[in-house]
Amino acid sequence: MAGSVEQVLGWFPGGDAIARCSATSLSFSAAAPAVAGHDGEDRISALGDHILCDIVSRLPVKDAARTAALASRWRHIWRSTPLVLYDAHLLPSDRDRVAAAVARVLANHPGPFRTVTISSCDFASREPELVAECARLLAAKGVENLVLVNDLADRSRLPAVPSDVLRCASLRRLFLGFWRFRNNSAAVPLPPSGGFPHLLELTVFGTHMPGHSLDHLLASSPALGTLALVLSRTRERVHLQSLSLKCVLLWHYSTQEVVVSMDSRLLQRLILWKTLHDGDDNVVVAMRVKIHGATKLRLLGYLDMDIRVHQLQIGDNVIEPDTEVSPSTVVPSVKVLALRVNFGVLEEVKTMANILRCFPNVRKLHIESALAADEPTGTHNANFWRELRPIECLKSRVRKIFIHEFRGEQSEMEFLGFVARSAVKVRNLLFGVTKEIFASGPLVNEAISKVAALSRGSWNCDNCNVAVVRPNGWSFHRASDLSVKDPFH
């Protein structure tokens, strides 16, 4: 992970705006140079306090502090303004003194602090008293948006999250990077109010968090809408017991089990992006995704059809290649579904067909064509697709199908033949070719030729737009933005 705060905040829902605000470099000088035609009248000081406070709140903290030297009135403005504190504005060339500088600013200003971003300090190498003092001041000064990223020289030994950080009841957004939650559940503190009543977004990045610690935080955050667990690992399970959560992102994340139940009744999207490899063994630990009673779940993916990566369980039924789909295995609320499958592996293809039957109301279907180095590509699944009975969502619901990482292999074309015969309502069939193919003119032309031949074949749907498109980038911010209906495209 790169060390700049803008890159770190790139993972933070809403963090891009914080980064832009924090990184704004404005200078404020009492000795401004003369401007032609200026009569020397101080018009800024004639503004009302509320306007001056808004101006000062947008300055880097060092410049905001300097306004106190202008006049006695400005000292009042500086001390009564909610500030934005970005540690890189303090001592960008002397990282060893960042923690002490942050502590001085926090101590000298009464607060509150609108945003505090600390990403240039190795807390593991600082004196425990200084770390504790910074954490105490953060909690005492009413910080609303807190980014606390450990700039560690050795990330194999993560320091524990300072207890006072988890007692900050004023938090609205919290980003924790490269920390460790204590294993003792009793060691997870709470604010004096008994929870985080205003916390809307929580991102945990590169951090070890036991399941009970996450349970504790969810239970203490009645307004939490977005949870992102990134480059992290929970050994036991993640039970999304929250009546407020609407969006959950598990991004390069590893756990044994994710449970979405009636306790997650407002959850609208569950996004699984890659699975973190397990330690030194460099193996993927299978994650079971349990769904039961999630009536608002609208968007789900990417589910991997390789059972060594993901296993889907709906109610009491694990969806496998030979599973008989029944009313008890149906999730009617999902409208956007994303799957990852190796079309050359018959077991994965069978699993995909069964999973599609479990989501009969899908309107937008994304499929990433996977190619594992240790698996055969396979070219003999045509019989399976010819004999397969129609799938309800493909037959009467799906309007858009997007094949990602398309290579034009025979196993992919066999699936597309099934789509052509059965997908009556499809209006857009899009192919995102691999980066390697897109970079090569002849390969792009070959892919276009295959798609063109497919579109000239016998289709059961009229007016279907078929197109080859450039590879699309994946956006963390789009994934967490509920106003974006389809973040996979």
N, C-alpha and C positions, 0 to 999 in steps of 0.2 A: 504494500500500500504506500503510495507516495505521500510525502509529508505535508504538502501545502494544504492549507485549510480549504481552499476552493475545491481541491480534488476530494478531500474528506467529505465536505458538505455535499458533493455530488451524489452521495448515497443517502442524504438526509431529506425526507419529504419536507418540502418547504425550505430546505437549507440553501438552495440557490439564491433565494431572495435575501437570506441572512448574509450569505457570502458577499453579495453585491453591496448590501448596505454596509457591512463591516469593512469591506475593502475600499470604500470610497475614500479617496485621499484629498481632503480639503484642508487648506491652511487658513488660519485666521490671525491677522497681525494687527496690532494697535498702531503700527507705523506704516500704514498703507501708502504707497506712492501716490503723489498728486496726479489727478486726472484733469485734462484740459477742460475748462468750463465749469469745474466743480467749485462751488462757493464755500466749501469747508464745513457746511452744516452737517451735524451728526443726525442723519435721518433714521439710522438703524435703531438708535437708542429711543427714538420716539415711538417705536412699535410697542404693542402691548406685551405683557409678560408671557402670555400663552403662545404668541408667535415666536418670541425670542427663545422660549424653552424648546419649541419644535425645531428651530434652527440649530440650537446647541446639541439637541439629541441626535442630529444627523452627522455630527462631526466625529472623527476619530477621537478617542478619549483624551489623548495628549493635547490636541487642539482645543477640545472642549474645556479642559482645565485651564488653558492659557487665557481663555476669555475672562477669567476672574481677575486678571491684571488690568483690565480696561477701566473699571470703575467699581465703586462699592456696590452699585446695583447689579453688576454682572456677577459679583460673588454670590449674590442671592440666586441669580438665574442658574448658575452652574450647580449649586448645591440642591436646587429644587427640581432639576431636570432628570427624568429617567434616562440613563445612559446606555450606549452600546460599547461594550468593552471587547476588543479584539487584541489578543496578546501580541500579535505580530506588529501592531502599531506602537508597542512600548519599547522593546529592545530587540529589533529584528536581527542585530548582529551579535548579540550576547545571550545565547540560549540558556546558559547556566544561571542567569539572573532573572529569568522570566517569572518564575513562581513568586519570588520576593517582590518584584514589581507589581504583579497582579494583586498580591496581598495588600500592598500599600494603597493602590487605587481603591480597592474594596473597603479598606479601613477608613480612608479619608473622605469618602462620599457617603452620605446617609442613605442613598438608594431611593427608589428601587432601580434595578438595572433591567432594561428591556431585554438585552441580549448579552450574554457572556460567552466568548469563544476562546477556549484554551486548547491549543493543538501543538505548541512548540516546547512542551516541557516533558521531561522524563521523570514522572512522579516516583518511579521506583528508586531513583537515585537521589531524591531530595530528602532532607531531614523530615522525619515523621511529624514533628511539631509544626513545621511550615505547611505541610500538606493538610494537616488537621485544621490549621488556622484558615487556610484558603477555603476549605469546605465549610467551616463554621460561618465564615463571612458570606459565602454564597447563599447559605440557607437564611441568614439573618437579614440580608439586604433585598430579599424579595425578587430574585431573578426569575424572569418569565421564560426565556429561551436559553437553554444551556447546552453548549457543545463542549464536551470534556474528553479529549482524545490524548491518550498517552503516546508520546513520541519516544518509544522505547528503543534502546540499543539492542536489547535481548528480549524478544517477544515470546520466548519459551517460558518465562517466569512473569506472569501477570500479577500486578499488585491488586489488592482488594479494593473495591469501591469504597471511598470514604463514607462513613456512616452518615455524616451530616448532609451529604448530597442527597441522600434518600429521605431526608427529613424536610425537604424544601417544598412546602405546601403551595407555593405560588407558581410552580412550574406549569407551563403550557406545552412546551416542546422540550424533549430531552434526548440528546444523542450521546451515548457512551461508547467510546472506542478503546479497545485493548485493555479491558479490566477483568476482574474475577469477582464473582459473587461468592460469599462465604458459604460453605456447605451446611452450616447450622441454620435451620430455618428461623430460629429465634433471633439470629443475628441480623436479620433484615429489618431495619428500623422503619418507623412510620413518622410522618409529620405530627406535630402536636394535635392537629385536627383529626388525626386518625386516618388520613389518606391523602390522595392527590386530587382534590376536587376539580381542578382546572386543567389537568393534563390531557391534551388532545392527541399528541403524537409521541411515540416512544420508539427509538431506533437503538438497537444494541448491535455493535459492530466488533467482530474479532474478540468476543468476550465469552468466557465460560459462565453459564448461568444454569444452576440446577433447576429441575422442574418445579420444586416447591418455591423457589425464589420468584419464578415467573408467575406462578399461581398467586403468590402473595401480592405482587405488583398489580396484576389484573384485578384482583378483588379490591384493591385500594384505590382504583382509578375509575370512578363511575362515569367519567366523560370521555374516556379514551376511545378514539375513533380509528386510529391507524397504528398498527404494530408491525415493525420491521425487524427481523432477526437475520443478520447478515454476517457471513463468514464466521459463524459461531456454531456451538455444539451444545445440545442438551441430551445427556445420556439416557434419561428415562423417557418421558413423553411430554408433549405440549398439548395441554387441554385448554382449549380456548373458551374458558368459562367467563364470559363477559357479556353483559346485556347492552353494552354500548358499541362494541367493536363492529366496524363496517368493512375494514380492509386489513388483511394480514398478508405480509410478504415474507416468505422463507427463501432467502437469497444465498446460494452456496451454503446451505444449512444442513445439519445432520442431527437427527433424533430418531428414536425407534418408532414413535407413534405420534400422529397429529389427530386430535379428536375435535370434530365439529359437531355440536349437539344442539339440543333445544336451549342450552345455556348460551348459545351463540345466535340468538334468534334474529339479530339485526345484521349479521355478517352477510355482505354482498359479494365480496371477492376474496378468494384464496389463491395466491400466486406462489407457485413453487418454481424457482429458477435454479437449476443445477442442484447437485447434492454434494456436500462437502465430503472429501475423502477422510477416512478415519486414521488419523495419526501417522505413525511411522510405517504402518502396513500398506498405506496408500490404496485402501480398498473402500468401496462404497458400502455403507450399512443400509440394508433395506429399510425404507420408511413406510409404515402402514398408515394410510390416510382413511380415517373413519368418519363417515358422514351419517348423521342420524337426526332427523327433525330440523334441518337447516332450511327453513321455508323461504328465506330471503336470498339464499345463495344464488347469485346471478352469473358469476364468472369464476371459472376454475381452470387451472393449468399452470405449467405444463405437467401433465401426468405421464410418466414414463411407462411404456408397455413392457419393459424388461422387469420382471418380478424381483430381480436382484436389486432394483433401485426403488420402485414404488409398488405397493400393493393397495388396491382400492377395496375398502369394505363399506358397504351400504347396509345400515341396520346390523343384522347378525351375519350377513352374507359377504364372503370374500369373493370378488369378481375374478375368475380365472378362465383359462381357455375353454373349459368344458362346463362353465356355470350356466344353469338354466335361469334366464332372466324372468322375474315375476313382478307383480305389483309392489312387493316389499323391497325390490332393488331399484326402484325408479326414483329419480330426483327431478321433478317436473319444473323446478324454478330456474335451472341453469339455462341461460340463453347464449353464452359465449364459452366455448370449450376448446382447450388446447392440449394436444397429445403429442408425444414423441414416440416414434415407432421405427424399427428396422423392418422395412417391407420384405426383406429377404429371409426373415426368421418366422416360420409358420406359427409358432406358439405366440409370438408378439402380435401377429396379424389376427389370430383368433381372439386374443384378449381384447384387442381394439374393437373388433366387431361386437363383442359382448358389452363393452363399456359404452359404445355408442347407443346400444339399446337401452341403457340405463338413463339416458338423458334425451327423452323423446322430443323436447321442445327447443333444442339447440337451433339457433338461427345463423350463428357465425362459428365455423369450424376451422381451427388452425391445426395443421399437422406438420411437425418437423420430421423430415426423413432422416433418420439416424443411420450412421454407418460405423459399427464397432469394428475395431481392428481384429478382434479375436472371433468374429462371427462371419459365416459365409454370407455372401450377398444374396444367393438363392435366386433361381429363375423359374421355379416350378410351382408357383402358387395359383396359376391360372384356374385350375380345377376348383380350388376352394372358392374363388370369387364367382365362378360360373354357377356353382351349386348353392351359393349362399342365398337364403331368402331375404327379401327386402328389409331394410332397417328403417324404422318409422321416421326418425329425424331426417334422414337423407331423402326419404320418399316424399315427405310433405311439409317439412319445416325449414330446412337449411336454405338460406339465401346466398351465403358467401362461403366459399371454401378457399383457403389459402394454404398452399403446399410450400413450406419453407425448406431450404437446403435441397432444392430439387436438382437431380442429376440426370434425369431422363432414363433411368435404368428400367429394365424389363419389369422388375417387381413393382416399381412405382406405376408403370403404365397399366399393369394388370388391375391394380386398385382403381385407377382412373377409368378403366373400361367399365367396372362395376358402377362407378359414379354416373357415367354417361347413360347407362341403362336404367338406373333407378332414381336419380336425383331430379325430380320433376320441377321443383321450385327454385333451383339454383339460378341466380342472376349474374354472379361474378365468380369466376374460377381463376385464381391468381397463382402464379408460380414465381417464387423467390429463389432464383438460382444461387448456387454457392458462390463465394467470393472468387474462387479459382476460376470457375466457369465465366463469371461476369468480367474477369480481367482478360479473358481470351476471346477475341473476335470470332474465330472459327467455332469454338465451343458454344458461344452464345447463339450463333446461327444454327448450330445443330439442335440446341434445345428448342429454339423457336420453331424449327421444322417439325420436331416431334409434337409440339403442342398444336401447331397448325394442322397436322395430320389428324390429331385427336379431335379438333374442333370440326373437321370436315366429316367425321364419322357419324354414326347414328346416335343422335341425342334425343332423349325423351323430354327435354325442356327446350322451350323456345326463348329466343332473345337472350342467350347466355353470353356474357362478355368474357372472353378467354384472353389472358395477357401474361407475358413474361415481364417481371419487374426486377429492379435492382435489389440486392440484399438490404433488408431494413435493420437498423440498429435498435437495440433494446434499451428502453428508457426507464430508469427507476422512478422518475418523477411521474411519467405517464401512468405507470403501473399503480401508483398510490393516489392518483387524481381521479376521484369518482365521477367527475364531469366528463372524463374521457371514456366513452362507452366500450371501446375495443383497444386496449393498450398493446395488444399483440401485433397490431399492424400500424 
